[in-house]
Amino acid sequence: MPIRSAARSVLASVIACAAGALLLGPAPAAAARHTGPKPPRPVSADSSLLHRKGVQVRPAAGAPALPTEVSALSWLVADARSGAVLAAKNAHRKLPPASTLKTLFALTALPGLPGTVRHKVTEAELAGVGEGSSLVGVIPGRTYRAADLWRGVFLSSGNDAVRVLAGMNGGWRHTAARMQAKARALGARDTRVVSPDGYDAPGQVSSAYDLAVFGRTGVAHPEFSRYAKTATAKFPADGWSYDIQNTNRLLTGADGVAPYPGLIGVKNGYTSRAGHTLIAAARQGGRTLVVSVMNPQWGDGFAVYEEARALLDWGFDAARHVKPVGSLNPPAPRPAPAPASHVTAARGESGGAVWPLVGAGAGVAVLGVAAALVRRRNRRGTNAG
């Protein structure tokens, strides 16, 4: 077919499509009119109450009083299934998290490092373990299953195990960056990750709100939950193994701390800057609660467990008698913007411009496309020689 004849044929076809679009498409006034109900506004995960200082609770008839013995700088009680926050104190106050940050580490790295993976540890992977760190006893040159290393993280809070797993996960800095991204994706915006093991580092902070988010997310995953609620295990050495015990006293009942009924973990921590911190989850009567406690100001090193116990007891008693003061659920995504009333160009997969046939401007737009097609066809004919 001659080039000019082909161009005329393309132009005629496109103009015909434009005419049909103009006839079938809605009039501009009709397209702009909205007759249905407006969609509901998304509910933010962060209620304004949770951003206020001090204790926040909304008791209804029959609600028990909050325990008076809780001295932590920040704490939160939430329903793990719904995410409803039942009560909190300074929920978004940014404080050092200590080893409770290992929950975010596990949420980030555990999916890509299941227990069956085997790895030979190098000296370089253990370099940088902070002075005074808690250790499980990882030996350079020995091959471990990832499951052993994860038990070293959850039970012994072993910073040596975290170092090795972070190396397997792409490196220390890469893991910190991924943890930061994971926190944001979960709606935990108070957390800043510097050291993935929770070791004190300048600028590293989290909050009772964020820690509760991490705990709630973790106990919803079977593998995380299985590690978090393991009380004792064997850790391999050269030709033998030794017992390790979970340092969460609410789980094991060690050191005179009574075990909490229905406890399913999650993680405790301590550093000189953070004080004692704890994420605890428990299930009773078909309800699961998650509690986070940061830096009690009264009592000894075991006060964090007793304060968590008091908050769990209160939460199970009060759950049906308080109104939520917020939610652990991530913020609802913003609704997509309404379609533009005018014609706009968008790039197609082929790299050409795709023009939607919308409104009275469609005819002008299509004529522009037709002209472009004619010019393209002419150029192809010339280049073909």
N, C-alpha and C positions, 0 to 999 in steps of 0.2 A: 504494500500500500504506500503511495507517495507520502512524504513527510507532512505536507500541508493538509492533505486529506485526513491523515491520522490525527493531527492536532485539532482539526475542526470536529472530528468525531468525539474526541475526549472532551472538548469544550461543551458540545451539545449534551453529552451524557451528564456532566457535572451540573450544568444549568438546570437540566430536568430534575435532578435530585434536589437542587435548591428550591425549585418551585414546589415540589412535593412537601418538603420540610416546612415551607412557609404556610402551606395550606393546612397541614396536619398539626403543626406545632401550636401551642397555646399562645393567645395574645399576651403581650407584655403585662397588661393589667391583671389578667387571669393568673398568669404565672406567679405574680408577686403576691396574690391574695392567699392567705393561710386560713383555712376553715377549720382545721382540726385543733385539738388541745395542744398547748405548748408542752414540750417534754420536761420532765422534772429536772430541777437543778441537781447536779451531782453533789453528794454529801462528802465533805472533806474528812480525811482520817484524823485530822488534828482539830478537835474542838477547841474553841477559845478558852474553855475552862482549863484544859490541860496546859495551856501556856501561862496560866496565872501562877503566882507564887503561893506556897502554902498548901494545905490539905484541901482537896476537892472531892466532895461526895454529895450525892443528892438522895438522902434517905426518904423513904415513904413509910407508911404506917407499918409498924412491926419490925422495922430495921434495927438490928443491934448496934450499939455504939462501937466506933472504931477502937481498937486496942490502944491504951495510953502508953504502953511500954515500948512502942516503936520509936526509936531515936534516930533512925537513918536520915542522912541528908536528903535522900530521894528514894521513893519507892512507888510501886504500882501493883494493882491487883486487877486481873482481867479474866474474862471467860475465854478459854482457848478456842472453843468452837465458833462463837460468833464474833470474837474480837472486841466485844463490849468491855470498856474499862469501867470497873465498878467503883474504884476510888484510887486516888493517887496523891502524892506529895511531890511538888517540884518535878513533875514528870519529864520536863525537857531541860532540866539543869544539866549542863555539860560537866562531867566528872571523869577522872581516869577509871577505866573499866577493869583493870587487872585481867586475870585469866578468863573472865566471862567473855572476853572478846574471842576466845577460841571457838565459841559457838558460831560466830560469823565466819571464822576460818573454815569450820567444818561444812557449813552451808555452801561455801564457795568451792571448796576443793573435793569434798567427799564424792559428789556425783561422778567425777572423772577419775577417782582413785578408789575403786571398790576393793573389798578385802582380799580378793584373790590375787591381785597384782603383787609381783615379787620384785624386790629391789636390793641391790648391793650398795651399802652405805660407804661414802668416801669421807676422808678427813675434811675436805673442803666444805662438804655439806653441813658439817657440825661447827664450822668456824663461825664466830659471831654470837654464839650462845651467851646471853648476858650473865654477868657475875651474880651469883646468888640465885640463879634460876632453879626452879624445880625441874628435876630430871627423872626419866624412867630408866636410863642406863643403856642407851643405844651405843653399840660398839662399831667403830669404823672397820670396814672390810668384811662385815658379816651381812648375809642376805636375810632380809625380813619380808614377811608378808605385810601388805598394807594394813590388814586387820590388826596385826600386832602393834603397828605404829599408831593406829587410831585408838586402840585401847590405852596406849601410853599417853595419848593426848587427853582422853576423857577421864581416865581413872587417876593417873599420876600427874596430870597437868604438865606433862613433860615438854619443856621447850626444845629439848634435843629432838624429840619425835616431830614436833612442828617444823623445825628446820629441815629435816629430811623430806617430809611430805611437801613442804613448800618448794624445795628443790625439784621434786618430781612433778610439781604442778607448774613449772616454768620459771621458778626463781623467786627470791624474796620480794623484790620490788614489783615484779609482775603479779604475784599473789596479793600484795597489799593493794595494788590498783584494782584487781578483780574484786577484792573484798569491798573496796569503796563503792564500786559500781553495783555490787549486790545489795549493799545497804540502801543505796538510793532507790534501786528497783523495788525494794520491800517497803519503801516509804519511811525508812529510818534516816532522817536527815540531820541528826545531832552528832552522828558518829564520824570521827576522822581517824583513819587507819594509818599508823606509821610503822608499828611493829606487829606483824600478824599473830604473834604469840601472846600479846597483851602486856609484854614487858614495858615498864615505864619508859616513855619517850616523849620529848617535848612536843606539845600540840596534840597528843593522842587522847581523845575523849570519846565518851558515849553518854547515854542517859538511861534512866530507868525505863523510859518509853521504848527506846531502841532495843535495849536488852530484852524487854518483854516480847518485842516483835521477833527477835532472833529465837528466843525460847519457844514461842508459839509455833513458828515456822518449823523448827527442828523436830518437835515432838509429833508433828503431822507426817513425818517421813520415817518409815519403819527402820531403816538402817541407822539413821541418826539416833532415834529413840532407843534402839537396842544397845548401842554403845553408852548412851547417857544413863541408862538405868542398870548397867552392869556393876555389881558391887565388888566382885573379886575376879581375878583372872591370872593366868600364867604368862610371864614374859620370858621369851627365849634368851639364853646366853650361849656361851661356847660349850655345847654338849650337854647342857642342862637348862633348867628354867627355874624361875623364882616367882613367888606370889606378889602380886600388886593389888592394892585395895583402893577403891574410889575414895578420894579425899572429901567428898560431899557427905558430911556426918548425918544429915537428915536421911540419907539413903542407907548408910551402913550402921548407924547407931554407935559409932566409935566415940571414944573420949567422953562418955557420959551423956552424949546428946541422944535423946530418944528418937528412933526412926519415925518418920511421919507416915501414917497409914495412906496407902495408895500412891506413894511418891513414884514418879517416873523420871527422875533426874531434876535439873539439867546440868548446871555447872557452877562451881564456886571459884573464887579467886582472892588473891591478896598480894598487894605490893605496899611498900612504905608510903607511896603517894596516894594510892587509891584507898588504902584501908581494906577492910573486908567487903567483898561483893558476892552476890549470889543471884542466880536465876533458878527458880524451883517450879516444877509443875507437878500436880497431883490430880488423881481421878477418884471421885467418890460419888456414888449414887447416880451414875450416868452423866456427871458433869466434870469437866476438866478445867482447872484453874491454872494460870501461870502468874507467878509473882517475881518481881525483881526488887532487890534491896541493895542500896549503895551506901557504904560507909556509916555503920551505926556509931553513934557518939557515946553510948553508954556500954558498960559491961566489958567482958574480955573478948578474946578472939572467937568465941563460940556464940556471941550475941547475935550475929547475923542469922544463925539458924533459928534461934528462938524468936526473933522478930519476924522471920519468914513464916514460922509456924503460926504465930499469932495472926498474921495477915491471911494465911490460908484458912484457918479456922473461921475468921470473920467472913471471908469471902463465901465459904460454903453455907454459912448461916444467913448471910445477907443477900445472896444472889437474887432471890425473888422479891426482895423488899427495897431495892435501890434502883434508881434510874441511872443509865450510863452517863458518864461525864466525858465520854469520848470513845474512840475506836482505834484498834490496832490495824485495821484494814488499810491497805494503801489508798491514796487519794484516787477518787474516780477519774478516769480519763476525761479530758475536756471534749465536748461534742465537736464533731467535724463542722467546719464553717459551712454555711448555706451556699449552694451553687451561685456563682456570679450571674447577674442579670445581663451582663454583656459578654461578648465573645472574647475568649482569651486563647492564646496559643499554648500548646503543650507538646513536649517532645515525645514522639512515638518510639517504639522499639527499633524501627528502622533508621531513626535519626531524622526523619522528616517531620514537618509540623502537622499536628492533628488539630483540626478545628471543629469544635462541637457545633451542631446546627441548632442554635438556640435563638429564639426571638427574631425581631425584624432585621437584625444585622446579619442573618445567615446568608441572605442572597449576596450581600457585598463580600462577605468572607469567602463564599464559594467561588465567586467570580475571580477573587484574588488567587485562590487555589488553582482554578482553571488556567489562568494566565501563566502561573508558575509551571504547571504541567506542560503547557505548550512550549514555553521557553526551554524546559528540560528536554522535551522530545526533540526540539530543534538542535539543541547542543549535542545530543547523542548522535543524531544523523550526521552532523558536521564532523564530530570526532571519529565516527566510523569510517570516514574517508571516501 
